[in-house]
Amino acid sequence: MMWRSLVKLRDLPNDTEIYCGHEYTAANIRFARTIEPNNAALAAREAEVNKQIAAGEPTIPTTIGDEKQANPFLRADVPDVAAGIGMAGKEPSQVFAEIRTRKNKL
């Protein structure tokens, strides 16, 4: 159910802005890097966020387009994400559940 809900959000236009209630961007990126350490878009987002934090700027809002490239929860149907956590060939909902389980353990 959660995976289907996220797919609906992911289907929004790329320029849709996301305003979350808490500033967890840097921590979320650190977690995402454990799932996708070789994701170039994620590395670029990390560098951007580090600059924003150093300048005392907020890291939000972000956009659906940026999240689609860097957020592993929205990428559970990407083969590299599944393979990166040892779940190649598994259903996206199963991959999503494993990512969520790993995040919950932090």
C-alpha positions in Angstrom: 0.0 0.0 0.0 2.8 2.4 0.9 4.6 1.7 -2.3 1.5 2.3 -4.4 1.1 5.7 -2.6 4.6 6.7 -3.3 4.2 5.8 -7.0 1.3 8.2 -7.2 3.4 10.9 -5.7 6.3 10.1 -8.1 3.9 10.5 -11.0 3.4 14.2 -10.2 5.2 16.7 -12.5 8.9 16.9 -11.9 8.7 20.6 -10.9 6.2 19.8 -8.0 7.7 21.2 -4.9 7.9 19.2 -1.7 7.7 21.0 1.7 8.4 18.5 4.5 7.9 19.4 8.2 11.4 18.6 9.4 14.9 19.2 8.2 16.2 15.7 7.8 17.7 16.1 4.3 21.4 15.4 5.2 20.5 12.4 7.3 18.2 11.0 4.6 21.0 11.4 2.1 23.5 9.6 4.3 21.0 6.7 4.5 20.3 6.8 0.7 24.1 6.5 0.1 24.0 3.2 1.9 21.5 1.9 -0.6 22.9 3.6 -3.7 26.6 4.5 -3.1 27.2 5.0 -6.9 24.2 7.2 -7.7 25.6 10.3 -9.3 22.4 12.3 -8.9 22.5 11.5 -5.2 26.1 12.5 -4.9 25.3 15.8 -6.6 22.4 16.4 -4.2 24.6 15.6 -1.2 27.1 18.2 -2.4 24.3 20.8 -2.9 22.9 20.1 0.5 26.3 20.4 2.2 26.7 23.8 0.6 23.2 24.9 1.7 23.9 23.8 5.3 27.3 25.5 5.4 25.6 28.7 4.2 22.9 28.4 6.9 20.2 27.9 4.2 17.3 25.5 4.4 17.5 22.4 2.2 13.8 22.4 1.5 11.7 22.6 -0.5 12.9 20.0 -3.0 11.1 18.7 -6.1 9.6 15.4 -7.1 12.1 15.4 -10.0 15.1 15.6 -7.7 13.6 13.0 -5.4 13.0 10.6 -8.3 16.7 10.7 -9.0 18.0 10.4 -5.5 15.4 9.0 -3.0 15.6 5.2 -2.8 12.1 5.0 -1.5 10.9 6.3 -4.9 13.3 4.1 -6.7 12.4 0.6 -5.4 11.5 -0.4 -9.0 15.0 0.5 -10.3 17.1 -2.7 -10.9 20.3 -1.1 -9.5 18.5 -0.3 -6.2 17.2 -3.8 -5.8 20.6 -5.3 -6.7 22.3 -2.9 -4.3 20.5 -4.4 -1.4 20.7 -8.0 -2.6 17.1 -8.2 -3.9 17.7 -8.3 -7.7 14.5 -9.5 -9.5 12.2 -8.9 -6.5 9.0 -7.0 -6.7 9.3 -3.3 -6.1 7.0 -3.5 -3.1 9.4 -6.1 -1.5 12.4 -3.9 -2.3 10.5 -0.9 -0.8 9.7 -2.9 2.4 13.4 -3.9 2.8 14.5 -0.2 2.4 11.9 0.8 4.9 13.1 -1.9 7.4 16.7 -0.7 7.0 15.7 2.9 7.6 13.7 1.9 10.7 16.8 0.3 12.2 18.7 3.5 12.2 
